Amino acid sequence: MAQADAGVPSFHVTTRMQQIATALGLPGTRVYTMPAGVLVHHADGTTAFFDADNTTAGTGSLRMDQLQELQSLLDAVAAGRTGAEEGLRRLKAMRDSAPRYGTAATLAGHALFGLGFGMLLKPTWWGLVLTAVLAVLVGGVNGLAGRNRAGAALFPVVAAFAVTAVVDLCAPRIGMNPALAMIAPLVSLLPAAAMTYAVIDLSAGQAISGTARLAVGVQRMVLLAFGAYAASKLILVAPHSAGTTLDWAPWLGVAVFCAGSLLTESAPVRALPALILVAYTTFTVQFFATDLGGPILGGFAAGVATVIAAGLFDRIPGALPSYAGFVPVLWLVVPGALGLQGAVELGEPGEHLNAVTEIGIAAMVIVALAVGILFATLTFDTVRSALRRRPPAHSGPPG
């Protein structure tokens, strides 16, 4: 259930759990992953159902340090080094573990998280300041609101309304487009991973979990768009003044974004080099693929690149497990930002065509990204299985 709660694609969970069942001496066990829990069918015909934590299931609720410990535990059980009783004890300890960093470091992480994403949008200097301040406020309040179910449900609307109101008043005065300035402070609320994994599950035949995750992601986007749209109708946009954009900022923003992800997700510092390598590999591939064939080809290429890079660089000491190492990178592909901007513009007179176009492009980029991830994952699994089945080479008799 820990993998399902963490938002790992269902077909990954199913494959992994069947490997563990074989390692524990239950080779005929079948595992079925669903949003409400995991169904386990034993070889003797008995069936057991394990409920998920419905407040967090499929949302990626585990921190990066917890994902790292979970991967280590799964590897130990699959290799036969850890039994079921010890595995359950370690799993409980992992879930109960406190964040690695304190409040101040976490807030600094939110600032870097929003700042790094804001740099991808080529802002002005004062635009960076505005982004960092709003990102800290959104991240800090979200941590408090998340302790209450009602607060967590309403916070996306409130955050989008407040951020949009502030940027409508301030962004034009510092030479920034309010429609772009609102994205970076809200990026931590965008369901980039959930939407991508939903498409992966649907493509892999996991219709129930894929549909449920897609519904959760769409609901989050609707809530954010509603809050932003309400603020844009009630707040008059300030007069626009010219500003100098930082064209070099995106390439530095990738590293800043990774540092923010590390602090907010409680990952160890030694994981940063591998995380940066995965992020820059994906960003570079997407940059040139988009320049060559547009954003949809860029999304597919980014999906392939992030799986390959995460699989290669997870051998670096301290690196995150491959399925956790590329999660922050999903935000860099920016499909959620495009979709949010398009949803807000749907209510603007004369902007309907642009809005529908942006939403359509965002949806296709998400599909292309997910197909790229699925293609690379299945290709790797096929090659690995073929290599394992290859008979050993025998030398001929001595001449």
C-alpha positions as CSV (number, residue, x, y, z in Angstrom):
1,M,0.0,0.0,0.0
2,A,2.9,2.3,0.6
3,Q,3.7,2.4,-3.1
4,A,0.1,3.1,-4.0
5,D,-0.1,5.9,-1.5
6,A,3.1,7.4,-3.0
7,G,1.5,7.7,-6.4
8,V,3.6,5.0,-8.1
9,P,1.9,3.9,-11.4
10,S,-0.2,0.8,-10.7
11,F,1.5,-1.5,-13.2
12,H,4.8,-0.8,-11.4
13,V,3.2,-1.7,-8.0
14,T,1.7,-4.9,-9.4
15,T,5.0,-6.1,-11.0
16,R,7.0,-5.2,-7.9
17,M,4.6,-6.9,-5.4
18,Q,4.5,-10.1,-7.5
19,Q,8.3,-10.2,-7.4
20,I,8.2,-9.9,-3.6
21,A,5.5,-12.5,-3.3
22,T,7.8,-14.9,-5.2
23,A,10.7,-14.1,-2.9
24,L,8.5,-14.8,0.2
25,G,7.7,-18.3,-1.2
26,L,4.3,-17.4,-2.7
27,P,5.0,-17.7,-6.5
28,G,1.3,-18.1,-7.5
29,T,0.1,-14.9,-5.9
30,R,-1.6,-12.3,-8.1
31,V,-1.8,-8.6,-7.1
32,Y,-4.3,-6.1,-8.4
33,T,-3.8,-2.4,-7.5
34,M,-6.8,-0.1,-7.3
35,P,-7.4,3.4,-5.9
36,A,-9.2,2.1,-2.8
37,G,-6.6,-0.5,-2.0
38,V,-4.7,-3.6,-3.1
39,L,-6.4,-7.0,-3.9
40,V,-4.2,-10.1,-3.3
41,H,-5.3,-13.4,-4.7
42,H,-3.3,-16.4,-3.4
43,A,-2.5,-19.6,-5.2
44,D,-4.8,-21.6,-2.8
45,G,-7.8,-19.6,-4.0
46,T,-8.1,-17.2,-1.0
47,T,-8.3,-13.5,-1.5
48,A,-7.4,-10.6,0.8
49,F,-8.1,-6.8,0.3
50,F,-6.0,-4.1,1.9
51,D,-7.5,-0.7,2.3
52,A,-5.5,2.4,1.2
53,D,-5.3,5.6,3.2
54,N,-8.1,7.4,1.4
55,T,-6.8,10.8,2.5
56,T,-3.5,10.3,0.6
57,A,-3.8,7.4,-1.8
58,G,-2.4,8.0,-5.2
59,T,-1.4,11.6,-4.4
60,G,2.4,11.1,-3.9
61,S,2.1,11.8,-0.2
62,L,5.4,10.2,0.7
63,R,8.5,12.4,0.9
64,M,11.6,11.6,-1.1
65,D,13.5,10.3,1.9
66,Q,10.6,7.9,2.6
67,L,10.6,6.8,-1.0
68,Q,14.3,6.1,-0.7
69,E,13.8,4.0,2.4
70,L,10.8,2.2,0.7
71,Q,13.0,1.3,-2.3
72,S,15.7,-0.1,0.0
73,L,13.1,-2.1,1.9
74,L,11.6,-3.5,-1.3
75,D,15.0,-4.5,-2.6
76,A,15.9,-6.2,0.7
77,V,12.6,-8.2,0.7
78,A,12.9,-9.2,-3.0
79,A,16.5,-10.4,-2.4
80,G,15.5,-12.5,0.6
81,R,17.5,-10.4,3.1
82,T,14.4,-9.3,5.0
83,G,11.4,-11.3,6.1
84,A,7.8,-10.2,6.3
85,E,7.8,-9.3,10.0
86,E,11.0,-7.2,9.8
87,G,9.7,-5.6,6.6
88,L,6.4,-4.5,8.3
89,R,8.4,-3.0,11.2
90,R,10.6,-1.0,8.8
91,L,7.6,0.1,6.8
92,K,5.9,1.5,10.0
93,A,9.1,3.2,11.0
94,M,9.4,4.8,7.5
95,R,5.8,6.1,7.6
96,D,6.3,7.6,11.2
97,S,9.6,9.2,10.4
98,A,9.9,13.0,10.9
99,P,11.0,15.3,8.0
100,R,14.7,15.7,7.7
101,Y,14.7,19.5,7.7
102,G,13.1,22.0,10.0
103,T,10.5,24.7,9.3
104,A,13.0,27.4,8.2
105,A,14.8,25.0,5.7
106,T,11.4,23.8,4.3
107,L,10.2,27.4,3.7
108,A,13.5,28.2,2.0
109,G,12.9,25.1,-0.1
110,H,9.5,26.5,-1.1
111,A,11.2,29.8,-2.1
112,L,13.8,28.0,-4.2
113,F,11.1,25.7,-5.7
114,G,9.0,28.6,-6.9
115,L,12.0,30.7,-7.8
116,G,13.5,27.9,-10.0
117,F,10.3,27.4,-11.9
118,G,9.8,31.1,-12.2
119,M,13.3,31.4,-13.9
120,L,12.1,28.9,-16.5
121,L,9.5,31.6,-17.6
122,K,12.2,34.3,-18.2
123,P,11.1,36.8,-15.6
124,T,12.4,40.2,-14.6
125,W,14.6,40.7,-11.5
126,W,11.7,42.0,-9.5
127,G,9.6,39.2,-10.8
128,L,11.9,36.7,-9.2
129,V,11.4,38.5,-5.8
130,L,7.7,38.5,-6.2
131,T,7.7,34.8,-7.1
132,A,9.9,33.8,-4.1
133,V,7.7,35.6,-1.6
134,L,4.5,34.2,-3.0
135,A,5.9,30.7,-3.2
136,V,6.9,30.8,0.5
137,L,3.4,31.9,1.5
138,V,1.7,29.3,-0.6
139,G,4.0,26.5,0.6
140,G,3.9,27.5,4.2
141,V,0.1,27.8,4.4
142,N,-0.4,24.7,2.4
143,G,1.5,22.8,5.0
144,L,-0.8,24.0,7.7
145,A,-4.0,23.6,5.6
146,G,-3.0,20.0,4.8
147,R,-3.5,18.9,8.4
148,N,-7.3,19.4,8.0
149,R,-9.2,17.6,5.2
150,A,-11.6,20.5,4.6
151,G,-8.7,23.0,4.5
152,A,-6.7,20.8,2.1
153,A,-9.8,20.6,-0.2
154,L,-10.4,24.4,-0.3
155,F,-6.8,25.6,-0.3
156,P,-6.2,25.4,-4.1
157,V,-9.1,27.8,-4.7
158,V,-8.0,30.2,-2.0
159,A,-4.3,30.1,-3.0
160,A,-5.1,30.6,-6.7
161,F,-7.4,33.5,-5.8
162,A,-4.9,35.2,-3.6
163,V,-1.9,34.7,-5.9
164,T,-3.8,36.0,-8.9
165,A,-5.0,39.0,-7.1
166,V,-1.5,39.9,-6.0
167,V,0.1,39.4,-9.4
168,D,-2.7,41.4,-11.2
169,L,-1.8,44.3,-8.9
170,C,2.0,43.9,-8.8
171,A,3.3,42.0,-11.9
172,P,2.5,44.7,-14.6
173,R,4.3,47.3,-12.5
174,I,7.5,45.3,-12.6
175,G,7.3,44.4,-16.3
176,M,5.8,40.9,-16.0
177,N,2.8,39.3,-17.7
178,P,0.3,38.4,-14.8
179,A,-0.8,35.3,-16.6
180,L,2.8,33.9,-16.4
181,A,3.6,35.4,-13.0
182,M,0.8,33.5,-11.3
183,I,2.1,30.1,-12.4
184,A,5.4,29.8,-10.5
185,P,3.9,30.4,-7.0
186,L,1.2,27.8,-7.6
187,V,3.4,25.2,-9.3
188,S,3.6,23.1,-6.1
189,L,-0.2,22.7,-6.3
190,L,-0.3,21.6,-9.9
191,P,-1.0,17.8,-10.3
192,A,1.8,17.2,-12.8
193,A,2.8,13.8,-11.5
194,A,-0.8,12.7,-10.9
195,M,-1.9,13.6,-14.4
196,T,1.1,11.9,-16.0
197,Y,0.7,8.7,-14.0
198,A,-3.0,8.6,-14.8
199,V,-2.2,8.5,-18.5
200,I,0.5,5.9,-17.9
201,D,-2.0,3.6,-16.0
202,L,-4.6,4.0,-18.7
203,S,-2.0,3.2,-21.4
204,A,-0.9,0.1,-19.4
205,G,-4.5,-1.2,-19.2
206,Q,-5.0,-0.1,-15.5
207,A,-8.4,1.6,-16.3
208,I,-9.7,1.9,-12.8
209,S,-6.7,3.5,-11.2
210,G,-5.9,5.6,-14.2
211,T,-9.4,7.0,-14.4
212,A,-9.4,7.8,-10.7
213,R,-6.1,9.6,-10.8
214,L,-7.1,11.5,-13.9
215,A,-10.3,12.6,-12.1
216,V,-8.3,13.8,-9.1
217,G,-5.9,15.7,-11.3
218,V,-8.7,17.4,-13.3
219,Q,-10.5,18.3,-10.1
220,R,-7.3,20.0,-8.8
221,M,-6.9,21.9,-12.1
222,V,-10.6,23.1,-12.0
223,L,-10.2,24.3,-8.4
224,L,-7.1,26.3,-9.3
225,A,-8.6,27.7,-12.4
226,F,-11.8,28.7,-10.6
227,G,-9.8,30.6,-7.9
228,A,-7.6,32.4,-10.5
229,Y,-10.6,33.2,-12.8
230,A,-12.6,34.7,-9.9
231,A,-9.7,37.0,-8.9
232,S,-9.1,38.1,-12.5
233,K,-12.7,39.2,-12.7
234,L,-12.7,41.1,-9.4
235,I,-9.2,42.7,-9.5
236,L,-8.3,45.3,-12.1
237,V,-4.9,44.7,-13.7
238,A,-2.4,47.5,-13.0
239,P,-0.9,49.5,-15.8
240,H,1.9,47.6,-17.6
241,S,5.5,48.9,-17.5
242,A,8.4,47.7,-19.5
243,G,10.9,45.3,-17.9
244,T,14.1,43.5,-18.9
245,T,13.6,39.7,-19.1
246,L,16.3,37.3,-18.0
247,D,16.8,35.2,-21.1
248,W,19.6,33.2,-19.4
249,A,17.5,32.3,-16.4
250,P,16.0,29.0,-17.5
251,W,19.3,27.1,-17.5
252,L,20.1,28.2,-14.0
253,G,16.5,27.7,-12.9
254,V,16.7,23.9,-13.3
255,A,19.4,23.7,-10.6
256,V,17.5,26.1,-8.3
257,F,14.3,24.1,-8.8
258,C,16.1,20.8,-7.9
259,A,17.5,22.4,-4.7
260,G,14.1,23.5,-3.7
261,S,12.6,20.0,-4.4
262,L,15.3,18.5,-2.2
263,L,14.4,20.7,0.8
264,T,10.7,20.6,0.5
265,E,10.6,16.8,-0.1
266,S,13.1,16.1,2.7
267,A,15.7,14.3,0.4
268,P,19.3,13.9,1.6
269,V,21.8,16.4,0.3
270,R,23.8,13.6,-1.3
271,A,20.9,13.0,-3.6
272,L,21.2,16.4,-5.2
273,P,23.9,15.6,-7.9
274,A,21.9,12.8,-9.4
275,L,18.7,14.8,-9.2
276,I,20.4,17.7,-11.1
277,L,21.8,15.3,-13.7
278,V,18.4,13.8,-14.4
279,A,16.7,17.3,-14.5
280,Y,19.3,18.8,-16.9
281,T,19.3,15.7,-19.2
282,T,15.5,15.9,-19.5
283,F,15.4,19.7,-19.8
284,T,18.1,19.7,-22.6
285,V,16.4,16.9,-24.5
286,Q,13.0,18.6,-24.3
287,F,14.5,22.0,-25.3
288,F,16.0,20.7,-28.5
289,A,13.2,18.3,-29.3
290,T,10.6,21.1,-28.9
291,D,12.7,23.4,-31.1
292,L,12.8,20.6,-33.7
293,G,9.2,19.3,-33.7
294,G,7.1,21.4,-31.3
295,P,5.9,20.8,-27.7
296,I,4.3,17.5,-28.2
297,L,7.5,15.9,-29.6
298,G,9.3,17.6,-26.8
299,G,7.0,16.0,-24.2
300,F,7.6,12.5,-25.7
301,A,11.4,13.0,-25.8
302,A,11.4,14.3,-22.3
303,G,9.5,11.2,-21.1
304,V,12.0,8.9,-22.7
305,A,15.0,10.9,-21.5
306,T,13.8,11.1,-17.9
307,V,13.4,7.4,-17.5
308,I,16.8,6.7,-19.1
309,A,18.6,9.3,-17.0
310,A,16.9,8.2,-13.8
311,G,17.8,4.6,-14.5
312,L,21.5,5.5,-15.3
313,F,22.1,8.0,-12.5
314,D,20.4,6.1,-9.7
315,R,23.7,4.2,-9.4
316,I,25.4,7.3,-8.0
317,P,25.9,7.0,-4.3
318,G,23.0,8.6,-2.4
319,A,20.8,8.9,-5.5
320,L,17.0,8.5,-5.2
321,P,15.3,5.4,-6.6
322,S,14.6,5.8,-10.3
323,Y,10.8,6.1,-10.0
324,A,11.3,8.9,-7.4
325,G,14.3,10.6,-9.1
326,F,12.2,11.8,-12.1
327,V,9.1,12.9,-10.2
328,P,10.3,16.5,-9.7
329,V,11.4,16.6,-13.3
330,L,7.7,16.2,-14.4
331,W,7.1,19.8,-13.4
332,L,9.8,21.0,-15.7
333,V,7.9,19.8,-18.7
334,V,5.2,22.4,-17.8
335,P,2.0,20.8,-19.1
336,G,0.1,21.8,-16.0
337,A,1.1,25.4,-16.3
338,L,-0.2,25.6,-19.8
339,G,-3.5,24.0,-18.9
340,L,-4.1,26.3,-15.9
341,Q,-3.4,29.4,-18.0
342,G,-5.8,28.1,-20.7
343,A,-8.5,27.3,-18.2
344,V,-8.4,30.9,-16.8
345,E,-8.6,32.4,-20.3
346,L,-11.7,30.4,-21.2
347,G,-13.8,33.1,-19.4
348,E,-12.1,36.0,-21.1
349,P,-13.9,37.6,-24.0
350,G,-12.2,37.0,-27.3
351,E,-9.7,34.5,-25.7
352,H,-11.7,31.3,-26.2
353,L,-9.7,30.1,-29.2
354,N,-6.4,30.7,-27.5
355,A,-7.7,29.0,-24.3
356,V,-8.9,25.9,-26.1
357,T,-5.6,25.7,-28.0
358,E,-3.5,26.0,-24.8
359,I,-5.6,23.4,-23.0
360,G,-5.4,21.0,-26.0
361,I,-1.6,21.4,-26.2
362,A,-1.3,20.8,-22.5
363,A,-3.3,17.6,-22.7
364,M,-1.3,16.4,-25.7
365,V,2.0,17.2,-23.9
366,I,0.8,15.2,-20.9
367,V,-0.1,12.2,-23.1
368,A,3.2,12.4,-25.0
369,L,5.1,12.6,-21.8
370,A,3.3,9.6,-20.3
371,V,3.7,7.6,-23.5
372,G,7.4,8.4,-23.5
373,I,7.8,7.2,-19.9
374,L,5.8,4.1,-20.6
375,F,7.7,3.3,-23.8
376,A,11.1,3.7,-22.2
377,T,10.1,1.7,-19.1
378,L,8.7,-1.2,-21.1
379,T,11.7,-1.2,-23.4
380,F,14.1,-1.4,-20.5
381,D,12.1,-4.2,-18.9
382,T,12.1,-6.2,-22.2
383,V,15.8,-5.7,-22.8
384,R,16.6,-6.7,-19.2
385,S,14.4,-9.8,-19.4
386,A,16.0,-10.8,-22.7
387,L,19.5,-10.5,-21.2
388,R,18.5,-12.6,-18.2
389,R,17.2,-15.4,-20.5
390,R,20.3,-15.4,-22.8
391,P,22.1,-18.7,-22.4
392,P,25.8,-18.5,-21.4
393,A,28.3,-18.6,-24.2
394,H,30.3,-21.8,-24.5
395,S,33.7,-21.9,-26.0
396,G,34.5,-24.6,-28.5
397,P,36.9,-27.5,-27.9
398,P,40.5,-26.6,-27.8
399,G,42.0,-26.8,-31.3
